[in-house]
């Protein structure tokens, strides 16, 4: 059953609240983009950081460094 009472919120207030929600969503998206960009930034050695999702199960084998003599030119 519909209420016969007077509408208590004006369109101006509804519009202000709508703009506020949009600004907050945009701010959150910018913050998440910055956070994502910082995790994808190259590390101090100049190599691109590679991130596997947690729980992916992919395990790379570790390789031991092997000293080999340089070829004479």
MODELLER restraints for C-alpha pairs under 7 A, 6 or more apart:
rsr = mdl.restraints
at = mdl.atoms
rsr.add(forms.Gaussian(group=physical.xy_distance, feature=features.Distance(at['CA:40:A'], at['CA:49:A']), mean=5.96, stdev=0.5))
rsr.add(forms.Gaussian(group=physical.xy_distance, feature=features.Distance(at['CA:41:A'], at['CA:48:A']), mean=6.72, stdev=0.5))
rsr.add(forms.Gaussian(group=physical.xy_distance, feature=features.Distance(at['CA:41:A'], at['CA:49:A']), mean=6.68, stdev=0.5))
rsr.add(forms.Gaussian(group=physical.xy_distance, feature=features.Distance(at['CA:42:A'], at['CA:48:A']), mean=4.34, stdev=0.5))
rsr.add(forms.Gaussian(group=physical.xy_distance, feature=features.Distance(at['CA:42:A'], at['CA:49:A']), mean=5.58, stdev=0.5))
rsr.add(forms.Gaussian(group=physical.xy_distance, feature=features.Distance(at['CA:43:A'], at['CA:49:A']), mean=6.17, stdev=0.5))
